[in-house]
Amino acid sequence: MEVSQYPAHWEADVVLSDGGTAHVRPIRSADADRLRSFYSRLSEESIYFRFFGPRPRLSDREISRFTNVDYVDRVALIATIGTEMVAVIRYDRIEAGEAEVAFLVEDAHQGRGVASVLLEHLAATAREHGIGRFVADVLPANQKMMAVLKQAGYTAQSRFADGVVRMTLDLTPTETAQEVTASREHRAESRSIERLLSPGSVAVVGAGREPGGVGQTVLRNLLGADFTGPVYPVHREVRAVAGVRAYPSVTAIDGEVDLAVLAVPADGVIEVVKECAEKGVRGLIVVSSGFGETGAEGRARQDELVRIARAYGLRVVGPNCLGIANTDPAVRLNATLAATVPGRGRVGFFSQSGALGTALLQRVAQRGMGISSFVSAGNRADVSGNDLLQYWEEDPQTDVILLYLESLGNPRKFARLSRRISRRKPIVVVKSGGTTQGVPLGHAAPVLGLPDPVLSSLFEQAGVIRVDDLIQQFDVAQLLAYQPLPEGPRVGLVSNSDALALLAVDACARAGLEPRPPVNLGARAGAAEFGTALASLIPDVDAVVAIYMPPIPGGADEVAAELLRASRDSGKPVLATFEGRIGMLPELQVGTVPEHGSIPSYAAPEEAVRALAHVVRYARWLKQPAGVHEEIEDVDTAAARRLVLAGLEGEAPAEIDASELLACYGLTVWPARVVDSPEEAVGAAERLGWPVVLKAADPEAAKRAGTVRLGLSGPDGVREAFAGLREQLGPDAVLAVQRMAPQPAVPTVVGVIEDSAFGAVVSFGLGEVTARLLRDEAYRLAPLTREDAAELVGSPRAAPLLFGEYGYPPVAVEALEDLLIRVGRLADDLPEVARLDLDPVLVGETGVIVLGARAVLSSPEGPRRDGGPRRLG
């Protein structure tokens, strides 16, 4: 049976519980010898548990049956590491919605989470074919298999009869099952990064004697950082590099190798990767260039590098990267091309750019800020920012996460992870517009039609602090890493410069903070004056900005010490513009390691205020409830899916009746009758009920001014309006009659876009002409919590019109939020809905009325990214 007979998304690279990787794919008829080899390595106990008796070998008939499946009623998935099969799981349908499941894992790989990840993938495959239950007959002594089935998160039942335990799993995706999957993914991916950043030994492949060579530079930096484990230079010809014994190949090294740094020409990397796999290396850093950044040939070489590495259980940083560093005293790893690595700190730093990495590390060091660990991912062929997020979430040495991103590999996963992690640790992101791989952002990570404001809104929803440049990133990081979070926006200002204090007041006002009148101490104020002023300010504000810019140098150390003393144990953040210097008080020189409570200093008060404003907004987000996805009544997802599938039977994209679709989610669209003559219009009005409106039915024509006639209360008015609109729009214009909605009401617009990277994005804005022209909209990822919906309603600049301001009456905001939650649920359930527009939605004093709706369908290429079982990428 040809490979093309199963969908491409059934294959996946996965991370196992110990951080290693494996490849999951359906079994093929060509796997017969691979299955025989796998079976020969099994213990008698594993065979007994699977077949309920001894079976030394599989017959040719059994091999044929097990490797030839129809990928519908009989499906088998295998896990491979390298060229070897290490596990198999299969289902055989026994009735319409039920299938029998069984799995077998090679003894040497049991306990690595192989069975759990295979079960996730097989369950997803079964659901695609209408199978909702798995049943398994298990011997009572087979506790491992029962544990895998019970701990999958699905509703499980078991009964004992005739010496066998029959277990039944309901495969309906539940919140518990999703939490189990996310938790396992988190532990596995975190562990895989921990293995990279905390190796017991490192090999540098390509470390030659040439001064300034890439390999020798990495080697000398490893030695210079005093790495705590053995370092092995590898070179085909030389016997020693930098005074350290060298080896002709990785396989010739007489000790274990956890991490290998590859600094060989691009065309030699694949061979070295195979050597590393044979040696049992756990991770690779490929600093070599000549891969995806160079074009199609390099991209193919890069794909092959990742394929081979993952197949043998290795994670890859790079290629075309600067390397990685870990300042933990128990590790002291500097496997980078940068001689200067900041000292020990509380900040984890991920940079996609290799070229910028050295400069970034130098800037961090100059500020005296320190880092916990650093990863430069280069082309980000494998290890990405999402992997590092999972590692830093659990790393006790990291309090703040910094990401410099040029593209988003899996935006939907990033949004999910960051929303969770931001509750524990702040994430500060610089998002640039390009990619190191030489292609536009839209090619590296498609964000179809999503402008930058949408991206900012989605970051905001996840609690991510997005800044414009690296300077701002470091400014914010200094404050987050060493000062407490502010409780609110009230800012106290103490200064010995009137002019700088006024600049700070203006900066606070522009940033949405609430500055108190500044305390001006005079140019000659010293430590005592600053200490007294700070002590008096702190109780009545949420943060303090201290400005010390003396006209005559001297006394700085005393003032710094007094600021620290006065702020200590206050529980409120204190920032400074201290002689215009950048760094951390009490000491501002390179090489010092600040402690919690150190005061960040900025070159100008505006920069201090800007950093504080970012942190205030983050602290406000933290105070909001995380929210849960509510159970919604009156939802018929099955009926909605039938409508969608019927709509896609023809050519895509296709438009379907949005009224029917929305009705499946408890939403009613006011009926509008398309009419072709004045008398048809009058008849429609009489059926719908007076008063009515007559309007252009074509969405494009409706955008033109004056295409709606309101408040028509009789036949003569309808006839006159019909004639007027036909004259204005043309004799073939399509017109519609609709009942007049009650007034007063605020017109709004609700929309959905299905993005190939992010998934479903819900938009909201007001329907006023000015708001439309200015694109005054807010965005959130579906599905929406109650808190998401409230933020969506309140985010547009024109939102005060909904809350009783500027002469408008307050409207039914809760009803609007309910509508948004239902639309978000629809969008999340149905990825085939490429676009959904509710325009307008009138929000009155007692409820909402949907006057117009349009739904466009498109066939998705496969499941949403991050929408199914665990997979890399």
N, C-alpha and C positions, 0 to 999 in steps of 0.2 A: 504494500500500500504506500502511495507516495506521501512524502512529508507535507506537501501542500494541502493535504486533506484535513489538516487541523490548523486552527488559527495561529498566527504568529505570536499573539500575546500569551499563548500557553507555555512558551519558553521564557525562562527568566534566570538571571544570576541572583543568588540569595546569600545573605550573611547568616552563618550558623551561630549558635549561642556562645561559642568560644571565640568568635571574631574571625574565624576562617570563612572561606566562601565555597560555594558549590553551584553547579548548574542544574536547573530543573527543566525537563522537557518530556514530551510524550515518548513512550517506547516505540521502536520501529522494528520491522522485520529483520533489518540488518543488525540488530542488537543480539542475535542468537548467541554468538560466541561470547559476547560481553556478559550475557546472563549466565552462561555456563561457568565462566570464570568467577563471577560474583557468588554463585551458589557453592562453588568449591571452597570458598573461604569462610563459609558460615559454620558456626559451631553446631554440634548435635542438638543442643538445647534450643537454639534459634529455629532450627528446622522443625523440631518437635512442636514448638509453640505455634508455628505457622501451619503445619499440615496435620497436627494432632497425632503424630506417630513418626517413626524413623523413615527417612527417605534419602538414602546415600547420594542419589543422583536423580536428575530430571530426565525423563525420556525425551526422545526427539519430538514425539507428539505433544508432550507438555510444553516443550520449548517453543514449538510452533504456535500453540494456542496462546501462550503467555505473551509472545512478541507480535502476534497479529491481532489487532483490535480494530473496531470500526469507528472509534473516536466519537461515538454517540451513546450506544447502550453498553459498550465495553470500552473503558478507558484505563490506561495505565500510565503513570508518570514515574520517571526515574530521576535519581540524583546522581550526578557524576562529579568526580574530582579527578582532574587530569583526563586520562582516557578510560578510567575504570568506573564502573557502576558501583555505587556504594549503598543504594537503597532503592526500593520500588514500592509503589502504592497503587492499588487498582480498585475500580468498582465494576460490578456487573449488575445491570438493571434486572430486578426480579419482578417488578410490576410498575405501573405508570409513574408513580412519584417516588419510588423506593429502590435502593440499590444496596447490594452487599459490598462491604469494604474490607480490605485486608492490606497489611503492609509488612515489609521485612527490611531490616537495617543490618548491614554488616556489623559484626560484633566490635570491630576496631573503631567504628564510628558511632556506636550507641552512646547516648548521653550528650551528644552535640546538638540536639534539637533538630535533627534531620527529619524525623517522622512528623514533628509538629508542623514544620513549614510545608512538607509534602501534603499533609492533610488540609492545610489552608488552600493550597492550589487546587487540589482535587475537589474540594467542596465548591470552589468557585466554578470549576469546570462542570460539575454536576448541575449546579443551579442554571447554567446556560442551557442545559438540555431538559429542564423541567423536573429535575430530581430534587425533592425537598427533604429526604430522609436517608440516612445511612444506617444499616444494621451490620453488626459484627458479632460473630460467635468467638468467644475468647475462653481459653482454659483458665480456671481460677488461679493457677500459679503464675500466669502471665501478667504480673502486676504492671510491668512497663507499658504494655499495650493499653491496658485499662486506664492507666494514668494519662496517657496521651489523649485518649478519647474523652475522658472526664474533664481534663484541663483545657480543652479547646475553646471553652466559652459558650458552646452551644448547649441547648437544653438536652440533657442526657437522661435516659432511663435504662435500667438494667433489671433482668430477672434471671434466676438460676433454674435450670431444668436439665435433666439427663446428664449431669456432670459438666455442663457448659454454661457460661454466662452469656446471655444474649443482650447486647447493648444497642440502644437505638438513639441516634443523634438527629435532632431537628435542625436542619441546615439554614433555617431562617436567620439572616444576619441580625444579631441582637447587639445592644449596646455593650453587654458583657463580652461578647465575642470580639467586637471591635477594640475594646480596651485590652483584651488579652493579646491580640495581634500587635497593637501599638506598643504594649509593654515589652513584648518579646523583641520586636524590631529595635526598640530603644536600647535594651540591654546588649543585643548582638552588635549593633553598629557602634555603640559606645565602647564595647570591648575591642572591636576591630581597630579603633583609633588608639586606644590605650596601648595595644601591642606595638603600634608604630612609634608612639611618643615615649614609651618606657621600655626600650629594647635592652636585653642583657648583653648583646654584642652587635657590632656593626662591621660590615665589609664595605670598602670603597673600591668599586670596580672601575679601573681606568685611572688609578692614581699613579702617575708617572713621575719621573724625576724633573721634568721641565718646570722651572720656576714660573709661577703664575698660571699653570695649567688648571683646568676646572677640577679634575680629580684630586690633584695635590692640594688645591685650595681647601676643598671640603675636608680632606684628611688633616691638614694642619689646624683647621678650625675645630675639628673634633678633639684633637690632642690638646689644643690650646685651652679649650673649655674644661679639660680634665674629666672627660667622659669616664664614668665609673666602671665600665665594662671593657673587655678587650676590643681592639680595633684591628681589622685585618685589611691591609692594602692588597689589591689584586691587580697584577699586571702580567702579561704574557711573557715578558722578557726579563725585567729587572728583578733582583732578589731582595732589595730593601728600598723603602721610600721614607724620607724624613726620619731615618734611623730606626724604622720599624720593619720587621721581616715581612716580605711580600710573598704572595702565592701566585702560581701561574693561572689558576682558575678558582672559582668559588668552590667547586667540588673537592679541590685539593686542600682546603682549609681543614686543619685537624680538630677544630672545635665547632660547636654549634654556632649558627649565624641566625640572628633574629631579624635583622634589618640590613638591606643592601642598598647602597647609593650607587646609581649607575651614571657614569660620566664617560661613556664611550660614544663613538659616532653612531648616528641614528640607525644606519644599516646593520650595525652589530648588536643592537639592543635585544632583538628577539632571541638570538642565540644565548645571550647572557641570562635572559629571563628563564629560559628552559633549564640552564644550569642551576639557577637559584631554586627552581621548582624541585629539581632532583635533590638538591642539598637540604630541602625542607625549610628554606627561608620563609618568614612569615609576612614580610612587607617590603615594598620597593619604593625608593625615591629616585625618579628619573629626572636628572637635571639636564640631560642632553636635549638639544633642540633638533629641529628637522622633522617635526610631526605635523599635527593638525594646523599649526600656524602657517605652514608653507603651501598649502593647497591640497588638491585631491590625492596625490600620491602620498603625501605625508599623513593625510587623514586616514587612508587605508592602512598605513603602517601603524598608526596610533590605535586603530580599532583592533588590529591583530595583537598588539601589545596587551591591551586590556583583556581581550578574549582569552589569551593564553594564561595571563596572570590569574584571572578570576577562576579559570578552569582548574588551576592547581591550588587554589585557596589563598592567593596573595592579594592584598590591597595595594593600590598604586597611587602615590602622590606624584603629580605631574602628568605628562612630561613637560619639558621647557619650564621648569620651576626653579625657585631659589633654594628650597629645602625646608627642613623643619627644625624646631628648637624646643627644648624643655629645660627651664631653669630650676626645676626641683633639685635640691642638693643631693638627693639619692640617685639622680640620673645625670644631670649636668650635660645635656645633649645639645651640641651645636652642629647639626648635620646640614649646614647651609653654606652658601658662598659668601655670606656676610661675616666679616671679621668682628664687627661690633654687634653684639647682642645685648639688649638691655638687661639690667639686673633683675633679681627676683621681685615679682610684683603680683597683683591680683587680677590682671587683665589677660584674657585669651584673645589672640589676634589672628584672623584669617585673611589672607590676601590672595586674590585670584591672580594678580599680576606678579610675575617673577621680576620684571624689569624694575618695578617700583619698590620691590621688597627691601632692598638694601637701604634706600633712602628712608623708607618708613621706619625701619628699625633704628636708624640713626636718630630720627626725630623723636621717637619714643625715649631713647636713651638720653637725649639732650634735655628732655623735660624731667628726667629723674623719676619717671612714672613706673617703670618696671613692667614685666610681663610674667605670666605663668607659663604659657607656651605659645608657639607661633607656627603656622603652617602656610607656606606659599604653594598653591595648588597648580599654578601655571595653566596649562590647557584644561585642567580639571576633567581629565579623561575618566577618572574613577572617583577618588576621594573628593568630596565637595563640601561646601559650607554646611549643608544639611547634616553630614556625618559629624562635623566638628561641633555643631549645635548639640547633638545628642551626647557627645563626650563631655563638653564643658558643663552641661546641665548637672552632671553627677560629680564633676571634678571639685573636690573641696578646696583646691588651691585657686580656683577661678571665681571671681565675684562679678566681673563685667565681661561681656562678649563684644568684640569689635569685628565687623565684617566689611571688607572692601570688595564689592561685587561688580563685575563687568557684565554678567548675564546670570540668569536664574535657571539652573539645570532642571529642577522640578519645582516650579513655583507653588503648586498646590500643596506639596509636602512641606515646603518652606513655611507657608502660611499656617499649616496645622501645627508644626513643631514650634514655631516662634510664638504662637499664641499661648501655648502651654508653658514654654520656657520663660517667657517674659514675666510670668507671674512669680518666678523664683529669682531670675537674674536679668538685668537689663541688657538688651541687644541694641547696639548702635551701628547703623548701616550707612555706608557711603555707596550709593548706587550710581555708577557711571553709565554711559550709553553705548559702550562698545564691547568688544570681546577680544581676548588674546588670540583667538583662533582665526582671525582674519576675515570674519563674516559679520554682517550686521546683527544686532541684537535679535531682530525678528527671526533670524535663521538659527541662532544658537539656542534661543528659548522663545518660541513663538508666543507673542502676546497680541493676538489678532484684534486690531482696532482699539486696543486699550491705550489711551494717551497717558502721559506721565501723571496727571492728577488722579487717575484711577489707581495706579500703582501706589501713590502716596496714601490714598484712602485705605487700601488693603493693608499696607504697613501699619497705619493707625489702628485699624481693627484688631491687629495682632499685638498691639502694644510695642511695636518696634519703633525705636527712635531713629528717624531718617534725617540725616544732615547733608549739607550741600557739598562739603569738601573734607579733606583729611584734617585740616587745621581744626575745623569744628568738631570732628570726631574725637581728636585728642583732647580738645577743650572739655567736651562733655565727659569723656572717660575719666579725666582727672577728678572731676567732681563726684562722679558716681562711685569711683573706687575708694575714695578716702574720706568722704563726708556723708552724713546721714541724709535721707530724703526729706525734702521740705513738706510740711503739712498743708501748705496753701500758698497763695501768690503774694502775700504781704512781704515787702522787701525793705529792710532798713539799710540806710547808707551812712557811712561815717567816712570823712575825708579831710585831708589837709589842703585840698585844692577845690575852690569854689567852681571853677570851670569844669573840671573833671566830674565833680558831683552832679552838675547840671546835665552833662552828657549822659551820665548813668540814669538820671531821672527820665530823660527823653527816651533812652533805650528801653527802660522798663515799660513805659507807656506803649511804645510801639510793639513790644513783645507780649502784651496782654497781662503784664504783671501790675501789682499795686504798690508803687513806691511811696514810702513815708517821706515827709520832709527831711532832707539830708541834714546830718549833724556836721557842721563845718567847724573844724578845730583850729584852723589857722595854719599858716605855712610852717611854723616852728614847733608844732605839736610833737610830743615824744611818746614814749612808751606809756607813761602814766595816763596821759590824756586819752590815748586810744583805748587803753584797758577800761577806763571808767566809762567812756562812751559806749563801748561794746557791751559792757555789763548792763547798762541801762536800756539799750536797744533790744537785746535778745528776748526778754520776756514778752514783748508786744508785737513781734514780727515772726515770719516763718523762715526767713533767711537774711543774712547780712552780707553786704558787699563793702569791704574795707579798702579805701584808696589811700595809699601812702606814696607820695611823690615829693620828697623834700627838696627844697631849692639848693641846699648845701648838703653834700654827702656826710653820713655819720649817724650812728645810733640805730642803724637798720637791724642789727642783731637783737637789740633790746626790744624794739617794736615788734619784731617777728615773734619773739618769745612771749611777749605780753598778749599778742593776738591769740596764740596757741593756748595760753593759760586761761584767758577769758572765755574762749570758745569750748574748752574741754568739758565734756559731760553735759553740754547744753542740750544735746539732742537735735540741734538745728544746724544747717549747713552754713559755713562761713567761707566766702571767697575773697580774693584780694587782687588788686592791681598794685603790685609791690615793686616800686621803682621801675615799672615797665618791663620787668623780667618775667620770663616764662619758666615755670617749674613748680616745685612743691616746697612750702615752708615746713620745717624751719630751715632746711638747707636747699640751695638751688644749684649746686654743682653736679656735674655728671658723675654717675657711679654710686650715688647714695640710694638707699632703699627706703622709701617713705613708709610710714606706718599709718594705720587707720587713725584719722584725726588730723593728719597733715593737711595744710591749707593750700589749695591750688592757687597759683598766681598767674595772671594773664597780662598781656602786653598793654591792653587798653580796657577801660571799664565796659565799653560796649561788648567786647568779647566775653567778659565775665557774665554780663547780663544775658547775652544770647545763650550761653551754655546753661545758665540757671533756668531760663525759660523752657528749654527742652526737658530738663529734669522735672520741673514743676508739672508739665503736661504728662510726663510719664507717671509721676506720683499720683496725679488725678486719675489716670487710667487704672492704676493698681487698686484704687479705692472702689472702683465700680465692680459689681458682682460679675463673676466669670460667666454666669448664665448657663442655662441648660436648654436643650432643644425640646420644646413642649410637644406633648401629644395633641394632635389636632383632630377634632371631631369632623364628621361629614366629609371625609376624604376617601375617594375611591381610586386608588392608584392603579388597580388592575384595569378599570374602565378607561382611565386616561391612557394607559399603555396600549390598549386595543385601538383607541383613536389614532395614536401616533403611528403604530405599525401599519394601520390601514392607510394613513396619509402618505406613508413612504413606499407604498406598493408601486407607485409610478416613478417619474423622474424626480430627483432631488436637486436643488431645494424645492420644497412643496409648501403650499400654504393651506392650512386647515381652518375649520370654524373655531375661532378662539373662544366663542361663547360656550360651546360644548366642553372644550378642554377645561376652562376655568370652572365650569359647573361641577366637575369632578373634584374640585378642591374647595367647594362651598362658596364660590364667588359667582355673582350674577352680573351679567352685562345687560344693560337696558336695551331692549330690542329696538332696532332701527329697520325701517322698511324701505328698500330701494324702489323708487318710483320712476316712471317714464313719461308721465303726463300730468297736467294739473289735476285732472279728475282722480287719477290713481293716488295722487298726493292727498287730496281731500278724503278719499276713502280710507287711506291708511291712518290719517289723523283721527277720523271718527272711531276707528277700531282701537287705536292706542289710547285715546282720551285727550281732551283739550286741557290746557293749551299745548302746542307742539313747537318744535323747531324744524326748519328745513335747512339742510346743509349739504356741502359737497361730500360725496361718499368716497371719492378717490383720495388716498392718503396724501399724495403730492399736491393735488389741487387744494386740499384742506389747509395747507400751510399758508396759502395766500390770504391776505387781509380781506375781510368782508365777504367770506364765503359761508357765513352762517346767518340765518334770519331767526331771531328769537321771539318768543312770546306770541306766536300766531294763535289767535283764539277763535277764528271762524273761517269758513270756506273761502270767502273773498280774499282774506289776508294770505291764505295759502296759495291761491291762484296767482295773486300779484307777486308773491315772493318767488314762486316757481319761474314765472316769466322773467323776473329780474335776474335770477341766478343763471338761467339759460343764456340770456343776453350777455351776461358778464363772462361766463366760462366757456360758452360755445354751445352749439345746438346738440352736440353729442355728450355733453357733460352728464355724469352719473350723479343723481341726487338722492337723498334719503330723508325720510320723515322720522322724527323721534319725539317721544313725550318730553315736555319741558320739565327740567329738574327744578326742585324747590330752591329758592334763594333765601338768604344769602349763602354762598358757598365759595370755597377757595379751590380753583382748578390746580391739579397736580398731575404729574406724569410719572409712571412707574414702568421700568423696563428690565429686561433680562438679556444678557449676551452670554452665549456658551463659548468660552475661550478654550482653545485646544490645550493651553498650558495651565491656566488657573481653574478651569471648570466654569461653573455658572456664577456670573457676577450680576447682582441686583443693583439697579440704579434708581434714584429718586430725585425729583426736582419739582419746582413749582411750574405751573403752566402759563404764567404770565408771559407776555411777549418779551419783556426785558430779561427775565430769568432765562428764557430759552436762548436768546441771542448771546448772553454772556456765558452760556453753558454752566449755569449755576446748579450743579448736580453733585450728589454724593453717591458713594458706591460701597458695597459690602459683598463678601463671598457668601454664597448660599451653602447650606441652609442658615437661616437667621434665628438667633435667640431673641427673646423679648428685648434684651439690652441692645443687641445689634439693630433691631428695628427702631428703637427709640433714638439711637445715635444717627441712624439714617435719616429720620424725620427732622432731627435738630441740626444737622450739619450744613445744609445749604444756607447761603448768606441771607436768602429771603425767608428763611424759616420763621422769623418772628410774626409773619402774617398769619401763621397757624395758631399762634398762642395769644391772640387778642391784642396785638400791638398795631400802631399806625391806623387806628380806627376800625380795624377788622374785628368782628366778634370771635371769641374763642371757638374752635371747632373740635370735632370728635377725634382727637389725636389717637386715642386708644383703638378706635375702630380702624384708623389708617394703619396703625402698627400691626393690627391683626391681619389686615389685607396683605401687608408686606411679608409677614411670616408665612402666610399661605402661598404667596407667589414664590417665596424662597424655597418652600418645600417642593412645589411643583418643579422648579428649576433643578433642584438637586435630584429629584426622582427621575427626571426625563432628560438625559443628555442629548436626546434627539431634537429637543426644542432649541434651535439655533438662535432664535430671536423671538422675544415676546414683548409687545408694546401695549400698555394700558394707557390710552390717551383720548380724552382727559379722564381723570378720576376726580370727581367733585367731592370735597370734604366739607360737609355741613355741620350744623350744631349738634345733630343727633346721629350721624352716620356717614357712610361713604357711598357714592354711586359711580359705577364704572360705565361711562357713556360710549367708549370705543375700545376695541381690542383687536390685535392682529398677532397671529402666531405663524412663524416660518420654521419648517422642519428641515433637517439635514441629517444624513446618515453618518454617525461618528465612525472614525477609523478603527476604534477599539475601545475598551474600557477607559474611563478617565484615569489619568496618571495619578497614582496614589489612591485609587479608588477600589483596589482589590487586595489580593494577598500580598505579602511582603515581596519586594524585589528591589534590586539595585538599579539606580538610574532614575 
